Amino acid sequence: MIDFFSDVQNLGLSMLTALFAFTLWLLRTNRLDAHITVRWLFVELIAIALLAMWKWLPVFGYTSGLADRELILILVIGAFVFAAILILDILVLLSKQARQIKTLAQELALLRQRTDVVEDYRMSK
């Protein structure tokens, strides 16, 4: 059982480390905004630390008494909540940017209208 747990722990740590490196790569190639990258890196570091210290966490004693299905259900629900929080945070940022784009489009339309009026005035003279 301990060998299986350390194999799963090592696999999880390597997957999280790969995700951390991929996030940094996305930042370096300007595909991911720094604002979002900082949040993702922070969460990934917490996940790596929790997985590395799993044996010493108090929740380990609770989960060792659960059946396999219950443990998997708890992990799936936790992962869903975690993903939902990050997605909602990104949606808030996207909504803010959509409002800004709408305002900028309106301002651009007004500026074009003003320049057309000025141009028509100059042409009439």
C-alpha positions in Angstrom: 0.0 0.0 0.0 2.8 2.4 0.8 4.5 1.7 -2.5 1.3 2.4 -4.3 0.8 5.7 -2.4 4.4 6.9 -3.1 3.9 6.0 -6.8 0.7 8.0 -6.9 2.4 10.8 -4.9 5.4 10.9 -7.3 3.1 10.8 -10.3 1.0 13.7 -8.9 4.1 15.7 -8.1 5.6 15.3 -11.6 2.2 16.2 -13.2 1.9 19.3 -11.0 5.6 20.3 -11.8 4.9 19.8 -15.5 1.8 22.0 -15.1 3.9 24.6 -13.3 6.5 24.6 -16.1 3.8 24.8 -18.7 2.2 27.8 -17.0 5.6 29.6 -16.9 6.1 28.8 -20.6 2.7 30.3 -21.4 3.8 33.5 -19.5 7.1 33.7 -21.3 5.5 33.3 -24.8 2.9 36.0 -23.9 0.0 33.6 -24.2 -1.2 34.1 -20.6 -1.6 37.4 -18.8 0.7 38.0 -15.8 -2.4 38.7 -13.6 -3.8 35.2 -14.3 -0.4 33.5 -14.2 0.4 34.7 -10.7 -2.8 33.2 -9.4 -2.3 29.9 -11.2 1.3 29.6 -10.0 0.3 30.4 -6.5 -2.4 27.6 -6.5 0.0 25.2 -8.2 2.6 25.8 -5.5 0.0 25.2 -2.8 -1.1 22.0 -4.5 2.5 20.8 -4.8 3.2 21.5 -1.1 0.0 19.8 0.0 0.8 16.7 -2.1 4.4 16.6 -0.8 3.2 16.9 2.8 0.2 14.7 2.5 1.3 12.1 5.1 1.7 14.8 7.8 -1.6 16.5 7.2 -4.5 15.8 9.6 -6.8 15.0 6.7 -4.7 11.9 5.9 -6.0 10.1 9.1 -9.5 10.9 8.0 -9.1 9.7 4.4 -7.3 6.5 5.4 -10.5 5.3 7.1 -12.7 5.9 4.0 -13.4 3.4 1.3 -11.9 3.9 -2.1 -15.2 5.2 -3.7 -15.7 7.7 -0.9 -12.1 9.0 -1.2 -12.4 9.3 -5.0 -15.7 11.2 -4.6 -14.2 13.6 -2.1 -11.2 14.2 -4.5 -13.5 14.7 -7.5 -15.7 17.2 -5.6 -12.7 19.1 -4.3 -11.2 19.3 -7.8 -14.5 20.5 -9.2 -14.8 23.2 -6.6 -11.2 24.2 -7.2 -11.7 24.4 -11.0 -15.0 26.3 -10.6 -13.3 28.9 -8.4 -10.5 29.5 -10.9 -13.0 29.6 -13.8 -15.3 32.1 -12.1 -12.3 34.3 -11.3 -11.3 34.3 -15.0 -14.9 34.9 -16.0 -15.0 38.0 -13.8 -11.8 39.3 -15.5 -13.3 38.6 -18.9 -16.5 40.3 -18.1 -14.6 43.4 -16.9 -12.6 43.4 -20.2 -15.8 43.0 -22.2 -17.2 46.1 -20.5 -14.0 48.0 -21.3 -14.1 46.9 -24.9 -17.7 48.0 -25.2 -16.9 51.4 -23.7 -13.8 51.8 -26.0 -15.9 50.9 -29.1 -18.5 53.5 -28.2 -15.8 56.1 -27.7 -14.2 55.2 -31.0 -17.6 55.6 -32.8 -18.0 59.0 -31.2 -14.5 60.1 -32.2 -15.1 58.9 -35.8 -18.4 60.9 -35.9 -16.6 64.0 -34.6 -13.8 63.7 -37.2 -16.4 63.2 -40.0 -18.1 66.4 -38.9 -14.8 68.3 -38.8 -13.8 66.9 -42.1 -17.2 67.9 -43.7 -16.8 71.4 -42.2 -13.3 71.8 -43.7 -14.6 70.5 -47.1 -17.4 73.0 -47.1 -15.0 76.0 -46.7 
